């Protein structure tokens, strides 16, 4: 049985929280994101966005306001939300995207209304299902398509909540990527080269380094397809 709470000292390094002074913190329910890649709505609304002072206020916000995650209303304060999820507060008329900062911590940035209708999803697998291609996405979503030259490692820009494919961002030389793991987690740069399971990346400040191909999350070509900073 999954515990509802977690000791702050044992939380993942990706959580941007105060670890001393208060013993426990809300554990997110199992969901599309792992414990390292996701946080509870309670943590997001109270600690990351500062829209509530305590869990009681968070619950009130969720019950009284329309809080949408990727276009779907959520009421559970333990619902797990993570990287690239779009959080919309309809009554406040504010929307946010969950991102990874250069410090490797999960955070949320305010985005425009138009930008909140698109989510970037990395393809982590694909297979044939009933004559169609099923694309397995990094956040647990599955999308069926008649055809499409999309490969594992590419990123699909999909509409939310309809989940229609708007475009595909290829993982190739020149692609703009955000690194989701390793010692350079959170950094944004362009792909210089792809060698087997590794890539060579050049970041904004000019540094060039190699890292695992699995850490590359394509966010655009010359500029990001959506707001990520």
C-alpha positions in Angstrom: 0.0 0.0 0.0 1.4 3.4 -1.1 1.9 5.9 1.8 0.3 9.3 1.4 3.3 11.1 2.8 7.0 11.2 2.3 9.8 12.5 4.5 11.2 15.7 3.1 14.8 14.4 3.6 14.0 11.5 1.3 12.5 13.4 -1.5 14.1 13.5 -5.0 16.7 16.1 -5.8 14.4 17.4 -8.5 11.9 18.8 -5.9 12.6 22.4 -5.1 11.5 22.4 -1.5 12.7 23.2 2.0 13.9 19.9 3.5 14.3 20.9 7.1 11.9 22.2 9.7 8.9 20.2 8.5 9.2 16.4 8.6 6.7 15.2 5.9 5.4 16.3 2.5 2.6 15.0 0.3 3.5 12.0 -1.8 2.0 12.2 -5.3 -0.2 9.3 -6.4 1.4 6.8 -8.9 0.8 8.2 -12.3 2.3 9.1 -15.7 5.4 10.6 -14.1 7.9 8.9 -11.8 8.6 10.3 -8.3 11.7 12.0 -9.7 9.9 13.6 -12.6 6.7 14.6 -10.9 5.2 16.4 -7.9 1.7 16.4 -6.3 -0.7 19.2 -7.2 -0.5 20.1 -3.5 3.2 20.8 -3.8 2.8 22.6 -7.1 0.0 25.0 -6.0 1.3 25.7 -2.5 5.1 25.6 -2.7 6.0 26.2 -6.3 3.3 28.7 -7.3 2.5 30.1 -3.8 -1.2 30.2 -4.6 -2.1 28.6 -1.2 -0.7 28.7 2.3 -1.6 25.1 3.3 -3.2 21.9 2.1 -6.7 23.0 3.2 -6.5 26.0 0.9 -5.2 23.8 -2.0 -8.1 21.4 -1.6 -10.5 24.4 -1.7 -8.9 25.7 -4.9 -9.2 22.3 -6.5 -12.9 21.8 -5.4 -14.1 25.3 -6.1 -12.1 26.3 -9.1 -11.5 24.6 -12.4 -7.9 23.5 -12.3 -7.0 21.7 -15.5 -4.0 19.5 -16.1 -3.5 19.1 -19.9 -7.0 20.2 -20.3 -8.6 17.8 -17.9 -10.1 18.9 -14.6 -8.3 17.5 -11.5 -9.6 17.6 -7.9 -7.1 15.3 -6.1 -4.4 17.2 -4.3 -2.2 14.2 -4.7 -2.5 14.0 -8.5 1.0 13.7 -10.0 2.0 16.4 -12.5 5.4 16.6 -14.1 7.6 17.9 -16.9 5.8 19.6 -19.8 2.4 19.3 -18.2 0.2 22.4 -18.7 -1.7 23.6 -15.6 -4.6 26.0 -16.2 -6.5 27.9 -13.5 -9.6 29.0 -15.3 -11.0 31.4 -12.7 -7.6 33.1 -12.3 -7.2 33.1 -16.1 -3.6 31.9 -15.6 -1.7 29.0 -17.0 1.6 27.4 -16.3 4.0 24.8 -17.8 6.1 22.5 -15.6 9.8 22.7 -16.7 13.2 21.7 -15.5 15.5 24.5 -14.5 19.3 24.6 -15.0 19.6 23.6 -11.4 17.9 20.4 -12.1 14.8 21.3 -10.1 11.2 21.1 -11.4 9.5 24.4 -11.6 6.5 26.1 -13.2 6.6 29.1 -15.6 3.7 31.3 -16.5 2.6 30.9 -20.2 0.2 32.6 -22.6 -3.3 31.3 -23.2 -2.5 30.3 -26.8 0.7 28.4 -25.7 -1.4 26.5 -23.1 -3.2 24.6 -25.9 -0.1 22.8 -27.0 2.0 20.2 -25.1 5.3 18.6 -26.2 5.5 14.8 -25.7 8.5 12.7 -26.4 8.0 9.4 -28.2 9.4 6.5 -26.1 7.9 3.6 -28.1 5.7 2.7 -31.0 3.9 -0.4 -32.4 1.3 -1.4 -34.9 -2.3 -1.7 -33.6 -5.1 -2.7 -35.9 -3.4 -1.3 -38.9 -2.6 2.0 -37.3 0.6 3.1 -35.5 0.4 3.6 -31.8 2.9 6.1 -30.4 3.8 5.6 -26.7 4.6 9.0 -25.2 6.8 9.8 -22.2 3.9 10.9 -20.0 1.9 7.7 -20.4 -0.3 8.9 -23.2 -0.8 6.7 -26.3 -1.8 8.2 -29.7 -3.0 6.3 -32.8 -2.1 7.6 -36.2 -2.8 6.4 -39.7 0.8 7.1 -40.7 3.7 9.3 -39.8 7.4 9.3 -40.2 7.9 9.7 -36.4 10.7 7.9 -34.6 11.4 7.0 -31.0 13.2 10.0 -29.6 11.3 12.5 -31.7 8.9 14.9 -30.0 5.2 15.4 -30.9 3.5 18.7 -30.4 -0.1 17.7 -29.5 -3.2 19.7 -28.8 -4.7 19.5 -25.3 -7.1 18.0 -24.3 -7.9 16.6 -27.8 -4.5 15.0 -28.2 -4.3 15.7 -31.9 -0.8 15.7 -33.5 0.0 19.2 -34.7 3.7 18.7 -35.7 6.7 16.5 -35.1 10.1 17.8 -33.9 12.8 15.5 -35.1 15.8 14.5 -33.0 18.6 15.3 -35.5 21.5 17.6 -36.0 20.5 21.2 -35.4 17.6 20.3 -33.2 17.0 22.4 -30.1 16.8 20.2 -27.0 16.3 20.3 -23.3 18.3 17.8 -21.3 16.2 15.9 -18.8 19.0 13.9 -17.0 22.7 13.7 -16.3 25.1 16.3 -15.0 23.7 18.9 -17.4 20.0 18.4 -16.6 17.9 21.5 -17.4 20.3 23.0 -19.9 19.1 23.9 -23.4 21.2 23.7 -26.5 21.5 22.4 -30.1 22.5 19.0 -31.3 25.9 19.1 -32.9 26.1 15.4 -33.7 24.5 12.0 -32.9 26.8 9.0 -32.3 25.1 5.8 -31.5 23.4 6.2 -28.1 25.2 9.6 -27.4 24.8 13.1 -28.6 27.1 16.1 -28.8 25.3 19.2 -27.5 26.3 22.9 -27.7 24.5 25.1 -25.1 23.9 28.8 -25.1 27.1 29.8 -23.3 29.1 28.0 -25.9 30.1 24.8 -24.0 30.1 21.6 -26.0 29.8 18.2 -24.4 28.5 14.7 -24.9 25.7 13.1 -23.0 23.2 10.2 -23.4 20.8 10.4 -26.3 18.0 9.3 -23.9 18.4 12.7 -22.0 17.5 14.7 -25.1 14.0 16.2 -25.3 13.5 18.1 -28.5 11.7 21.4 -28.0 12.2 23.1 -31.4 14.5 23.8 -34.2 16.0 27.3 -34.2 13.8 28.4 -31.3 11.4 26.5 -28.8 8.1 25.4 -30.2 6.5 26.4 -26.8 7.5 28.6 -23.9 10.0 26.7 -21.7 11.8 29.6 -19.9 
